[in-house]
Amino acid sequence: MEEIIKFTNKNLNIKGDLIAISTLRPWINAGRVGSIALNKLKNITDAKLVGSLKNPGSFFDFTRYRPRFKYSKDKRKLIIPNIDISFGNHKNKDISFLFIDIREPHYNAELLINNLFKIFKDLNIKEYCRIGSMYDSVPHTRPLIVSGSNLKKSKLIRTSNNKYQGPTSIINLLSEKLSKINIDTSNLMVHIPQYIQLDNDYFASAKILECLSEIYELDSSIADNSFGETQYKDFTESLKFNPELNKLVSALEKYYDSNFSKPDKSFSDENADENSPMSDDLEDFLDSMSSKFEE
C-alpha cells in the first residue's frame, strides 16, 4: 500500500493502552467544539505532532480549504491544510493517546481511510473515539445533551440508538473497518442550540471534555467552562431585546423538559411516540433554521 502519511517519529513511547481520539472537520464540528476539545486534550497530555499527509493536495481542494498566512516570531509562514496526528501520554495512568485532526477529504478518500486503518492496526490501538458537535432543537438554558454509542458507562452521556438515514461522511468507513477487527469504536456528540452560532463554543467543548475526563480519568480542570458560561449568559441577556426569539427559547425549554429531563432516557427516535409534540411555532422556527443552514 502506498504510504501517504509522513511520520516524524515512529518510535512512540506507548504506555499501556493506546486510545485514538479524532474529530472531523467541517462535519460534526459546529462551533469548533471538536477542534477546541482536541487541542485541550493535546495540551493536558503534552502531545506532540508525529504525523501528517505527505501531499495534502492529493486529498483536499485548496479552493475549499484555504491555505493561510500566519506570523511566527515576526516571520510569515504559509499554513497548508492537512491531517495532523499527535501523540501524548496520560499524566497519572498507563494510557497513551493518539489524536487525529481529520478534514473531510475531497479526493482519494478510500486511500486515506486505508492508511489510517493500517496505522491504527499496526499500533494496536485499543479504542477509537470520534468527538464532535451538531446543531439541534435544544435550549441554551438547560444542560447540554451529550449522546454516545458503544461507550463506557457514564452518567453524563445519553445512550444513542441512532436511526439516521441520509448523507454522511465517508470517514465513517474507518469505524466500520475497525469494528470488523474487534477494536472498540464510539462516537461522542454534544447537541448545541441551533439559534446560537458561535465561532467558538467553549461551553459545549467543556461538556465534551467533562465526559472524556470521566471516561479516561483525566484532570477535571480540563473541563473548565467559566468562559463558556459567560458566552451563554451574555446571550441570555440579549434575549431581553428579542421577544420573538425569547418566545421560541421558552418553547424549546418546554419541549426539553418534557422529553429529556429523565437522565436514564435514551437519546434516540425509539420513544418518538411517547415524546411530547413540538408546538407549531417551534416547528416553523426549526424549519426556517434548517433552510438557513442549507443556504
N, C-alpha and C positions, 0 to 999 in steps of 0.2 A: 504493500500500500504506500502511495506517495505521502511522505511526511510533510504536512503543511504548517505545523506548529513548531516554532523555534523555541528551544529551552535554553535559558541562560544557566540553569543549574538543574541537573537531573538527579544529583545525589541529595535527595531531600532527607532531612533528619526527622523521620516519621516516628512519633511516639504513640504506641498503642493503635487504636482505631483511627482510620483516616475518613473524615466526613467531607463530602463535597457539597458546597452550597453555592447556588448560582442565582442570578437574576437575568431577566430578559428584557432588553430594550428594543423598540419602544413599546412592545406588547407588555401587558401586566406591569406597568411601571408608572401608573398615574401618580402625579405629584412627586415623581422621582423617589418614591418610597423605597423600592428595592435597592436603588443605587446608594441612597443615603445609609440604609441599614448595612449594606455590604461594606461600605467604606469604614463604618464604625467597627464592624467585626474585624476588618483588617487591622485597624489601629489597636484594638484590645489584644490581639494575638501577635502583634509585631510582624504582620505578614509582609513578605517581600515578593515583588514581581518575579516570576520564574519562567513564564512562557507567554508567547503571543504569536499571531499569524505571521508567517514569513512574507506573504504577499496579500495584504488585506484587499487590494483592488481586485483580486480574483473572486471575492465574495461580496463586496459592497459596491453600491453605486454612489460615487462621491458627489453626485448632484443631489442625493437624498440624505446621506450622512456627510455633512460638510467638514472638510479639514478646517482647522482654525489655528490662528496665531496665538501664542502665549509667551509672555515675558518671564524669564527666569534669570535672576542676577543681572538685570539690565541687558539681557540678550534675548532677541526674539527667536522663538523656535516654532516650527510648523508641527502641529499635532495631527497625525493621521488616524482616523477612526480604526479601531482594532478590537480584537477579543483579548482580554487580559486574564491571565491565570496567576494567582498569587498563593503563597503557602505560608501558613503560620501555625503556632502551637498554643494549646491551652496553657494558661499560667499555672494551674493547680492540679490538673488531671492528665492522665496519659491519653490525650486526644489531640490529633492534628487535623488541620483544616486545609482544604483546597477551595479557594474562592474563584469563581469563574464569572466574569462580567461579559455576558453574551449579547451580541447585537443580532437582530434578525437578519439572516443572510439574504441577499438578492439573487445570488448565483451559487451553483455548486453546493447546495445545502447538504445533500447526502454525503459528499466527500468530507465536509466539515463535521457532520454528526458521527461518521465512522471513525474519524481521527480522535474526537473527544471520547468516544466509546472505548477505543483501544487504549487511550491514556488511562482512563478510569480502571479498565480491566487490568492493565499492567501494574498499576499502583495498588491494586487490590483494595479499592475503597469499600467501606462497609455500608455507607448510606449516601444517597443523593437527594438533596432537598432544594427545591426551587422556591424562592420567595418573591412576592410581588404585591400589587395592589390593583384594585379596579373600582370604577365609579359604580355606585349602587343607590337604591332608594332608601337611604338611612339618614337620620338627622345627626347633626354635629353635636347636639346637646345630650346624646346618650353614649354609653360605652361603645367604642367601635367594635364591630364584629370581625373576628378572625376565623376563617374557615380553613380546614385542612383535611387531607386524606392520607391514610396509612402512616399516621404519625404516632409517636409515643403519647400515652395518655397525658392530657394536660387540661386543667380546669379553665384555661384561658382560650382554648380552641374548640370551636364547634365542628363536630364531625360533618364532613361534606359527602353527600351522596349525589355527585354531580351527574345530571341527566342532560346536560347541554348538548345540542346538536347544531352544527354550523361551522363557519370558518374558524380556523385556529392556526397556531404556529407549527411549522414543520419541526421545530425543536422538540415538540412532544415525542417525536420518534426516538429521541435519546432515552427518555424514561422507559419507553416500551422495550427497547433493546436491553437496558439494564435489568429490567424486571425479569426478562427471559433467562438471565443467568443468576437469578435469585439475589440480586442486590436490592436492598430496600430503597424504594423511591417514595417521595412525598412532595406535596405542594402546600405552601403556607400563604394564604391570601388575606389581606386586610381590605375590608369594604369601606370606602370613603364616600362622603356625600357628593352627589352629582353637582349640586349648586355651588360648591366651593372648589375652585380650580386653582389651587396654589402651585406656584412653580416648584416649591419645595415644601412638602407637607411633613413637618417634623413631628407632629402629633401622631400621625399614622405610622411613621417609621419607628417611633418609640414603642408603639404597640407590638409591631413585629419583633422588635428586639427584646421586649419583655417575654414573649413566647420562647424565643430562641435561648434567652438567658435561663429560663426554667428547664427547657429540654436538655441543654448541654451544660448546665450548672456554671454559667459564665457570671462574671461580676455584674451584679444587678444595676450598677451605676451606668452601664451602657444604655439602659432604657430610660435615662433621664428625659422627661417630657416637659420640662419647665418652659422652654421656648415654644414648643408646640401648643401648650395650654394658652399661652399668650396669643398665639395666632388665632385660635378658635374663640377666645374671649373677645378679641378685637372684632371678629366677625359678628359675634352676638350683639355687641354694641351697635354695629352698623344696621342691624335689623330694625332698630328704633325708627330709622328713616326710610324703611321699605316695608310698609304694611302688607303688601301683596305677598312678598317673599316670607314675611313673618307668619302669615296665614298658612302658607304651604309647609313651613317647618313644623307648625303645630299639627298639621295633618300627618306628616311623616312620624312625628312623635307618637301619635295615637296608633298608627299602624305598627310601629316598632314595639310599643308596649303590649299590643295585642298578640303579636306573633313571635317576638324574640326575647321576652322578659324572663322566660324559664331557661336557666343555664344548661339543662340537660336535653333541650330540644335540638334535633339535628338541623343544620342549615342546608336545606335541600328542598326539592319540589315534592317530596314524598307525601307531606302532610298538607298539600295545597288545599284540599277540601276542608280542612279544619281551620285554615287561616281566615282571619277577618279580611273581607274585601277592601280594596282601596277605594277611596272616595272618587267621584268623577273629577273633582278639581285636581286631585293628586295624579290621576292617570293622565289628564290633559297636560299637566306640568311635566311629567316624565316623558310623554310623547314629544313635547316641544324640545326638551333637553336632548333626547336621542337624535332628533333632526339636526340640532345644533352641532352635536359631536360628529355626525356623519359629514356635515359640511366642512 
